[in-house]
């Protein structure tokens, strides 16, 4: 079972951070924003710059990029270079399409676990009113 098959969805965190760790979101942003091909070394450098002073190991970046490729959200080309073969990663889907795919997986799981009534409740126009009127 891959990492994305075991999505942990944090309801308290908005956006992609609700399913990604900060370094994972930053890695995907590097690739999505550029539209180009990226080595794990360059992704690691950009992520480290973005998250500074926090640190992340290059191995964590490599493992995450491999898992995203295994899931089909990234593809790679192996090229030879100093030190042997290196993978150059590129996105197979846009950020927006990725968000749609993740939302679909989450909704499908909720439907499987709680039935169609859970989804009807989520989509109900009364849901927001009930949440706003419920005391914290």
Rosetta constraint file for C-alpha pairs under 8 A:
AtomPair CA 1 CA 5 HARMONIC 6.20 0.50
AtomPair CA 1 CA 6 HARMONIC 7.48 0.50
AtomPair CA 2 CA 6 HARMONIC 6.91 0.50
AtomPair CA 2 CA 67 HARMONIC 6.77 0.50
AtomPair CA 2 CA 71 HARMONIC 7.66 0.50
AtomPair CA 3 CA 7 HARMONIC 6.95 0.50
AtomPair CA 3 CA 67 HARMONIC 6.88 0.50
AtomPair CA 4 CA 67 HARMONIC 7.87 0.50
AtomPair CA 4 CA 68 HARMONIC 7.92 0.50
AtomPair CA 4 CA 71 HARMONIC 7.41 0.50
AtomPair CA 7 CA 19 HARMONIC 6.36 0.50
AtomPair CA 8 CA 18 HARMONIC 7.70 0.50
AtomPair CA 8 CA 19 HARMONIC 5.70 0.50
AtomPair CA 9 CA 18 HARMONIC 5.38 0.50
AtomPair CA 9 CA 19 HARMONIC 5.06 0.50
AtomPair CA 10 CA 18 HARMONIC 4.77 0.50
AtomPair CA 10 CA 19 HARMONIC 6.67 0.50
AtomPair CA 11 CA 18 HARMONIC 6.66 0.50
AtomPair CA 12 CA 18 HARMONIC 7.45 0.50
AtomPair CA 13 CA 17 HARMONIC 6.24 0.50
AtomPair CA 13 CA 18 HARMONIC 4.92 0.50
AtomPair CA 14 CA 18 HARMONIC 5.79 0.50
AtomPair CA 16 CA 20 HARMONIC 5.91 0.50
AtomPair CA 16 CA 25 HARMONIC 6.59 0.50
AtomPair CA 16 CA 99 HARMONIC 7.78 0.50
AtomPair CA 17 CA 21 HARMONIC 6.07 0.50
AtomPair CA 17 CA 22 HARMONIC 6.46 0.50
AtomPair CA 17 CA 25 HARMONIC 6.65 0.50
AtomPair CA 20 CA 24 HARMONIC 5.65 0.50
AtomPair CA 20 CA 25 HARMONIC 5.69 0.50
AtomPair CA 21 CA 25 HARMONIC 6.32 0.50
AtomPair CA 22 CA 26 HARMONIC 6.17 0.50
AtomPair CA 23 CA 27 HARMONIC 6.05 0.50
AtomPair CA 23 CA 47 HARMONIC 6.45 0.50
AtomPair CA 23 CA 51 HARMONIC 7.37 0.50
AtomPair CA 23 CA 56 HARMONIC 7.17 0.50
AtomPair CA 23 CA 61 HARMONIC 7.79 0.50
AtomPair CA 24 CA 28 HARMONIC 6.30 0.50
AtomPair CA 24 CA 61 HARMONIC 7.52 0.50
AtomPair CA 24 CA 64 HARMONIC 7.02 0.50
AtomPair CA 25 CA 29 HARMONIC 6.11 0.50
AtomPair CA 26 CA 30 HARMONIC 6.27 0.50
AtomPair CA 26 CA 47 HARMONIC 5.74 0.50
AtomPair CA 26 CA 50 HARMONIC 7.45 0.50
AtomPair CA 27 CA 31 HARMONIC 6.63 0.50
AtomPair CA 27 CA 43 HARMONIC 6.09 0.50
AtomPair CA 27 CA 44 HARMONIC 7.51 0.50
AtomPair CA 27 CA 46 HARMONIC 7.91 0.50
AtomPair CA 27 CA 47 HARMONIC 5.98 0.50
AtomPair CA 27 CA 61 HARMONIC 7.44 0.50
AtomPair CA 28 CA 32 HARMONIC 5.94 0.50
AtomPair CA 29 CA 33 HARMONIC 5.64 0.50
AtomPair CA 30 CA 34 HARMONIC 6.27 0.50
AtomPair CA 30 CA 43 HARMONIC 6.75 0.50
AtomPair CA 30 CA 46 HARMONIC 7.26 0.50
AtomPair CA 30 CA 47 HARMONIC 7.70 0.50
AtomPair CA 31 CA 35 HARMONIC 6.07 0.50
AtomPair CA 31 CA 36 HARMONIC 6.75 0.50
AtomPair CA 31 CA 37 HARMONIC 7.41 0.50
AtomPair CA 31 CA 38 HARMONIC 6.91 0.50
AtomPair CA 31 CA 43 HARMONIC 7.85 0.50
AtomPair CA 31 CA 89 HARMONIC 7.83 0.50
AtomPair CA 31 CA 90 HARMONIC 6.39 0.50
AtomPair CA 31 CA 91 HARMONIC 6.44 0.50
AtomPair CA 32 CA 91 HARMONIC 6.42 0.50
AtomPair CA 32 CA 94 HARMONIC 6.64 0.50
AtomPair CA 32 CA 95 HARMONIC 6.42 0.50
AtomPair CA 35 CA 90 HARMONIC 7.06 0.50
AtomPair CA 35 CA 91 HARMONIC 7.20 0.50
AtomPair CA 36 CA 90 HARMONIC 6.13 0.50
AtomPair CA 37 CA 88 HARMONIC 5.40 0.50
AtomPair CA 37 CA 89 HARMONIC 5.15 0.50
AtomPair CA 37 CA 90 HARMONIC 4.82 0.50
AtomPair CA 38 CA 42 HARMONIC 6.37 0.50
AtomPair CA 38 CA 43 HARMONIC 6.42 0.50
AtomPair CA 38 CA 88 HARMONIC 4.89 0.50
AtomPair CA 38 CA 89 HARMONIC 4.99 0.50
AtomPair CA 38 CA 90 HARMONIC 6.53 0.50
AtomPair CA 39 CA 43 HARMONIC 6.26 0.50
AtomPair CA 39 CA 86 HARMONIC 7.10 0.50
AtomPair CA 39 CA 87 HARMONIC 5.95 0.50
AtomPair CA 39 CA 88 HARMONIC 4.59 0.50
AtomPair CA 39 CA 89 HARMONIC 6.22 0.50
AtomPair CA 40 CA 44 HARMONIC 5.89 0.50
AtomPair CA 40 CA 58 HARMONIC 7.50 0.50
AtomPair CA 40 CA 61 HARMONIC 6.66 0.50
AtomPair CA 40 CA 62 HARMONIC 5.83 0.50
AtomPair CA 40 CA 65 HARMONIC 7.58 0.50
AtomPair CA 40 CA 87 HARMONIC 7.31 0.50
AtomPair CA 40 CA 88 HARMONIC 7.34 0.50
AtomPair CA 40 CA 89 HARMONIC 7.73 0.50
AtomPair CA 41 CA 45 HARMONIC 6.23 0.50
AtomPair CA 41 CA 58 HARMONIC 7.17 0.50
AtomPair CA 42 CA 46 HARMONIC 6.21 0.50
AtomPair CA 43 CA 47 HARMONIC 6.02 0.50
AtomPair CA 43 CA 61 HARMONIC 7.56 0.50
AtomPair CA 44 CA 48 HARMONIC 5.94 0.50
AtomPair CA 44 CA 56 HARMONIC 7.97 0.50
AtomPair CA 44 CA 57 HARMONIC 7.88 0.50
AtomPair CA 44 CA 58 HARMONIC 5.80 0.50
AtomPair CA 44 CA 61 HARMONIC 6.21 0.50
AtomPair CA 45 CA 49 HARMONIC 6.21 0.50
AtomPair CA 46 CA 50 HARMONIC 6.17 0.50
AtomPair CA 47 CA 51 HARMONIC 6.05 0.50
AtomPair CA 48 CA 52 HARMONIC 5.77 0.50
AtomPair CA 48 CA 54 HARMONIC 7.46 0.50
AtomPair CA 48 CA 55 HARMONIC 6.16 0.50
AtomPair CA 48 CA 56 HARMONIC 6.64 0.50
AtomPair CA 51 CA 55 HARMONIC 6.97 0.50
AtomPair CA 56 CA 60 HARMONIC 6.88 0.50
AtomPair CA 56 CA 61 HARMONIC 7.75 0.50
AtomPair CA 57 CA 61 HARMONIC 6.82 0.50
AtomPair CA 58 CA 62 HARMONIC 6.18 0.50
AtomPair CA 59 CA 63 HARMONIC 6.03 0.50
AtomPair CA 60 CA 64 HARMONIC 6.09 0.50
AtomPair CA 61 CA 65 HARMONIC 6.10 0.50
AtomPair CA 62 CA 66 HARMONIC 6.17 0.50
AtomPair CA 63 CA 67 HARMONIC 6.20 0.50
AtomPair CA 64 CA 68 HARMONIC 6.19 0.50
AtomPair CA 65 CA 69 HARMONIC 6.17 0.50
AtomPair CA 65 CA 74 HARMONIC 7.46 0.50
AtomPair CA 65 CA 89 HARMONIC 7.71 0.50
AtomPair CA 66 CA 70 HARMONIC 6.10 0.50
AtomPair CA 67 CA 71 HARMONIC 6.21 0.50
AtomPair CA 68 CA 72 HARMONIC 6.29 0.50
AtomPair CA 68 CA 73 HARMONIC 5.40 0.50
AtomPair CA 68 CA 74 HARMONIC 5.60 0.50
AtomPair CA 69 CA 73 HARMONIC 5.69 0.50
AtomPair CA 69 CA 74 HARMONIC 4.33 0.50
AtomPair CA 69 CA 75 HARMONIC 5.32 0.50
AtomPair CA 69 CA 76 HARMONIC 7.29 0.50
AtomPair CA 70 CA 74 HARMONIC 7.80 0.50
AtomPair CA 72 CA 92 HARMONIC 7.08 0.50
AtomPair CA 73 CA 91 HARMONIC 6.07 0.50
AtomPair CA 73 CA 92 HARMONIC 5.29 0.50
AtomPair CA 73 CA 93 HARMONIC 6.15 0.50
AtomPair CA 73 CA 98 HARMONIC 7.71 0.50
AtomPair CA 74 CA 89 HARMONIC 6.37 0.50
AtomPair CA 74 CA 90 HARMONIC 5.53 0.50
AtomPair CA 74 CA 91 HARMONIC 4.43 0.50
AtomPair CA 74 CA 92 HARMONIC 5.16 0.50
AtomPair CA 74 CA 93 HARMONIC 7.67 0.50
AtomPair CA 75 CA 89 HARMONIC 5.65 0.50
AtomPair CA 75 CA 90 HARMONIC 5.49 0.50
AtomPair CA 75 CA 91 HARMONIC 6.31 0.50
AtomPair CA 75 CA 92 HARMONIC 6.30 0.50
AtomPair CA 76 CA 87 HARMONIC 5.81 0.50
AtomPair CA 76 CA 88 HARMONIC 5.20 0.50
AtomPair CA 76 CA 89 HARMONIC 4.31 0.50
AtomPair CA 76 CA 90 HARMONIC 6.17 0.50
AtomPair CA 77 CA 87 HARMONIC 5.50 0.50
AtomPair CA 77 CA 88 HARMONIC 5.25 0.50
AtomPair CA 77 CA 89 HARMONIC 6.72 0.50
AtomPair CA 78 CA 85 HARMONIC 6.21 0.50
AtomPair CA 78 CA 86 HARMONIC 5.47 0.50
AtomPair CA 78 CA 87 HARMONIC 4.48 0.50
AtomPair CA 78 CA 88 HARMONIC 6.36 0.50
AtomPair CA 79 CA 85 HARMONIC 5.48 0.50
AtomPair CA 79 CA 86 HARMONIC 5.36 0.50
AtomPair CA 79 CA 87 HARMONIC 6.29 0.50
AtomPair CA 79 CA 88 HARMONIC 7.36 0.50
AtomPair CA 80 CA 84 HARMONIC 5.53 0.50
AtomPair CA 80 CA 85 HARMONIC 4.41 0.50
AtomPair CA 80 CA 86 HARMONIC 6.13 0.50
AtomPair CA 81 CA 85 HARMONIC 6.06 0.50
AtomPair CA 81 CA 86 HARMONIC 6.84 0.50
AtomPair CA 93 CA 97 HARMONIC 6.09 0.50
AtomPair CA 93 CA 98 HARMONIC 6.34 0.50
AtomPair CA 94 CA 98 HARMONIC 6.14 0.50
AtomPair CA 95 CA 99 HARMONIC 6.27 0.50
AtomPair CA 96 CA 100 HARMONIC 6.39 0.50
AtomPair CA 97 CA 101 HARMONIC 6.16 0.50
AtomPair CA 98 CA 102 HARMONIC 6.20 0.50
AtomPair CA 99 CA 103 HARMONIC 6.08 0.50
AtomPair CA 100 CA 104 HARMONIC 6.06 0.50
AtomPair CA 101 CA 105 HARMONIC 6.27 0.50
AtomPair CA 102 CA 106 HARMONIC 6.23 0.50
AtomPair CA 103 CA 107 HARMONIC 6.08 0.50
AtomPair CA 104 CA 108 HARMONIC 5.96 0.50
AtomPair CA 105 CA 109 HARMONIC 6.18 0.50
AtomPair CA 106 CA 110 HARMONIC 6.22 0.50
AtomPair CA 107 CA 111 HARMONIC 6.08 0.50
AtomPair CA 107 CA 119 HARMONIC 7.36 0.50
AtomPair CA 108 CA 112 HARMONIC 6.13 0.50
AtomPair CA 109 CA 113 HARMONIC 6.11 0.50
AtomPair CA 110 CA 114 HARMONIC 5.74 0.50
AtomPair CA 110 CA 115 HARMONIC 7.25 0.50
AtomPair CA 110 CA 118 HARMONIC 7.20 0.50
AtomPair CA 110 CA 119 HARMONIC 7.40 0.50
AtomPair CA 111 CA 115 HARMONIC 4.61 0.50
AtomPair CA 111 CA 116 HARMONIC 5.41 0.50
AtomPair CA 111 CA 117 HARMONIC 7.95 0.50
AtomPair CA 111 CA 118 HARMONIC 6.57 0.50
AtomPair CA 111 CA 119 HARMONIC 6.26 0.50
AtomPair CA 112 CA 116 HARMONIC 7.98 0.50
AtomPair CA 114 CA 118 HARMONIC 5.81 0.50
AtomPair CA 115 CA 119 HARMONIC 7.40 0.50
AtomPair CA 116 CA 120 HARMONIC 6.29 0.50
AtomPair CA 117 CA 121 HARMONIC 6.05 0.50
AtomPair CA 118 CA 122 HARMONIC 6.24 0.50
AtomPair CA 119 CA 123 HARMONIC 6.24 0.50
AtomPair CA 120 CA 124 HARMONIC 6.05 0.50
AtomPair CA 121 CA 127 HARMONIC 6.80 0.50
AtomPair CA 122 CA 127 HARMONIC 6.66 0.50
AtomPair CA 123 CA 127 HARMONIC 7.46 0.50
AtomPair CA 125 CA 129 HARMONIC 7.58 0.50
AtomPair CA 126 CA 130 HARMONIC 6.11 0.50
AtomPair CA 127 CA 131 HARMONIC 6.18 0.50
AtomPair CA 128 CA 132 HARMONIC 6.12 0.50
AtomPair CA 129 CA 133 HARMONIC 6.12 0.50
AtomPair CA 130 CA 134 HARMONIC 6.02 0.50
